[in-house]
């Protein structure tokens, strides 16, 4: 049993040094080339697997130490493993968000504008930027020159995307724009291509035709289209509410808030608890606001 313990300790020390060397080497490896990113992902996966194996072997060693020397304190391998893991986690997060950046940036540029949620996209963009900034702080502490260059490059690209394509997403990612609106935009910018659905479907298309430089000319058209859509939605909601509103018809001079009909002045609509009157006042206020906009 003692010889088995000695063998396990030697193997553990060998594998531990190899893992520490691999993790330490990450500060000098990894570029944005696709093949290098694949290598880095494989290396991270291998390191995480080896970390798990070392954690398991340390438990085995401690069990044997307890059996052979019950009175002696077992060797604390876990402290060393925690140090390695504390470095591995941020490296893993940096390269995870590198891949997330490439996935998202392609999606944002190619996705149909009618189905995009600009608020969600801008939140995702800010989240990735925040993760890269956190990764940059870690890499600077580790003197991680090569991955730091990669992160700095992507942060610059994200800032450029935010300034250009993201502004188009904020404006044009909406179902409010109908063909007549695009016809008006086409006239305002003298861009006939914008009349065609397949030339304005995505942000990539809008950038290709050069609409970014023309935004000041068309911003009011888009804003008015969005207001029009909001008003239509609100009116439909009001119609739905009234369609389920029921009145109580009463005769004689019972309490009522609405006058009787011309044919029979004695027939009244009874508004129990003033529900109808309150709803009417609310909808009058909303329609006044809509007219103001």
N, C-alpha and C positions, 0 to 999 in steps of 0.2 A: 504493500500500500504506500509506503514511503517513496518507493521508486516511481510509482504512478503519479504521486503528488509532484515529485521533482520533474517528471516529464511534462505534466500539465503546465507547471510554472514556466518552464523553458519555452514551450509553445506559445503560452499566453504573452510572455515578454516579447518574443519575436513578432507576433502578430500585432501587439500593441505598438511597438516601435514603427512597424510598417504603416499602420493606420495614422499615427501622429505625423509621419513623414508625408503621407498622401494629403492629409488635411492642410498641413502647413504649406505644401506645394501649390495649393489652390490660389494663393495670392499672386502667383506668377503665371497662371494658366487660364485659358478661356478667352476667346474672341467672339465677335458677332457673326463669324462665318458659320453657315449652317452645319458643316461637318464638325467644326470645333464645339459647337453647342451640343451636338449629339454626344460627342466624347465626354463633355463635362457632365451631362445628365447621367451617362453610364457610370462615370467615376463617382458621382454623388450617390447613386443607387448602391454601388459596391461598398462604399464607405459606410452607409447606413446598415447594410447587411452585416458587414464585419463588426460594426459596433454592437449589434444585437448578439452576435456570436460570442464576442468578448465578454459581454455582460453575463451571458449564460455560463461561460467557462469560469468566470470569476466566482460565481456561486458554487460551482463544482469544487473549485480549489478550496474555498472557505469551508465547505462540508468536510472535506478530507482533513483540513487543518484542525477542525473541531474534534474529529474522531481521534487523530493522532496525538493532539496536544490540547485537551479540553480546557486546561487552566490558562493556556496562552491566548492572547488576543489575536484574532484572525487578521490577515493582511487586507488593508483597505484599497482594493483595486478600483472601487467605484468613484472615488474622488478624481482619479486620473481620467476615467471614462467621462465623467461630467465635464471636465475641462475640454476634452475633445468634442463632445456633443455641443457645448456652448459655442464652439467655432463652426461646427458643421451646420447647425441650424440656420445662421444668417447667410452662409454661403448658399445653402439650398434655397433659401428664400430669394436671394438675389437672382439666381439663375431660373427659378420658377417664374419670376415676374418678367424676366427677359423673354421667355417663351410666351407669357401672357400678353406682353406688349405686341409681339408679332401677330398673335392670333387676333387681338382686338383691333389693331390698326388696319389690318386687311378687311376685317368685318365692317368697321366703321366706314371705310372708303367705298366698299362695294354693296353694302346693304341698301335695299329699297328705302328711299326717304319717307315714303308714305307709312312704312311700318316701324320706323325708328322712334325711340323715345329720347329726345334730346337731353332731358334732365338726367336720365339714367346714364347715358353715355358720358356726360360731363362729370358725373360722380365717379364713374369708373376711371376716367382719365385722371382725375385728381387723386384717386386711390393709388393708382400705379405710380404716379409722380411721387407721392408721399413715401411709398415703399422703396423707390429708387434713392430718394434722399436719405432715408434711414440706412440703406445699404451702403451709400457713399460714406457716411460717417463711420460705419464699421470697417470698410475697406481702407480708409485713411489711417485708422488706428493700427490695422494689420499690415500697412504698407503694401497693400494689394494693387500694384501698379496696373497690371494687365486688365483684370476685371473692372478696376476703377475707370479706366479709359472707356470700356464698353458702356458702363452705366452713365458716364458723362455724355457720351455720344447719344444715347437714347433719351436722356433728359432734354438735350438740345432739340432732338427730333420731336419730342412731345410738346415742347414749348412752341415750336414752329407749327405743329398740327393744331394746337390750341388757338393760336393767333389767326390761322387761315381756315383750314377745313372745319374746325369746330364752330367757327362763327357762321359758316354756311349751314351746318347742321342745326344750330340754334334757330336760324331763320326759316329754313326750307323743310325741315323734318316735321311735316304736318299734313293731315288729310284735308285741310281747309282749302288748299290750292286746287281749283278746278281748271278745266281747259281754258275757260274765258280769262282766268287770272294769268295763266301762262301766255296767252295771246297778248295780253296787256304788257307783260314783262318783256315779251319778244319785241314789241313795238318800242317800248321805252329804251331798250338796250341795242336795238337794231341787230338782234341775234335770231335769225329765222329758225335755227336749229332747235331752239327752246320750245317751239310749237310741237315737236315730235317727242312722244313719250320716252322712246329709247335713247334720247339725247339729254334727258334731264332726270333719269331714274335714280342716280346715286350721286354722292359727293364727288366721286372720281369724274363723273360726266360733267358736273358743273365746273369743276376745276379745269377740265379739258377745254371747255368752250370759253373759259375766261370770265365767268360770271362774278368771281370774287371782286374784281376791280369795278364792277358795275353795281354793287350792292346799294350804294347811296341812291341810285336812280329808281330802284325797285322796292326798297324797304317799306315804303308806305303802302304799296299794293299788297304786299304779304301781310302786313299788320291789319289792314282793313279786311282781308280775306279771313284772318283768324277771328276778328271781331264778329264778322258775319256768321261764321260757323258757331261761335259761342252763343250768339243771339238765337240762332236756329235751334240749337240744343235746348236752350232755356225755354223757348216758346213751346217746343214739343213736350217738355217736362210739365209745363203748366197745363197744356191740353190733356195730358194723361191724368193729372190730378183732378181736373174738372170732370173728366169722363167717369170717374168713380164717385162723384159727389151726388148725393141723393137729397131731394127736397121733400118736405111734407106739405101736401096741399090741404088747406083748411078753408072752410067757408065762414061766413059771418064776419064780425069785426075782431077776431082773435088777434093776439099780439103777432105782429109780423114786421119784418124789416124791409120787405120789398112790396111795392104796390101791386094791386090786383090787375087782371087783364082788362083790356078795353071791352071785350065781349061781356064779361061778368065781373064787375067791380067788387063783388062780394067774395070772389075766389082769391085767396091769398097764398103766398109761399112762405111757409113757416121756417125760420132759420133758428134751429135749436142751438142754444149756447153761443149764438153769434158766430158759428164756425164759418159760414159762407161769407159773412161780412169781413171777418178777419183775413180770410184767404183772398178775397177781392182786394182789400187794401194792400196786402202784401204784393200781389201781382201787379197792381197799379204802380207801386213803388219801383218794382223791378223793370217794368216797361218804360217808366220815366228815365231810369238809369240807362237803359238800352238806347233810348232816343238821344240822350246826352252824349253817348259814345259814338 
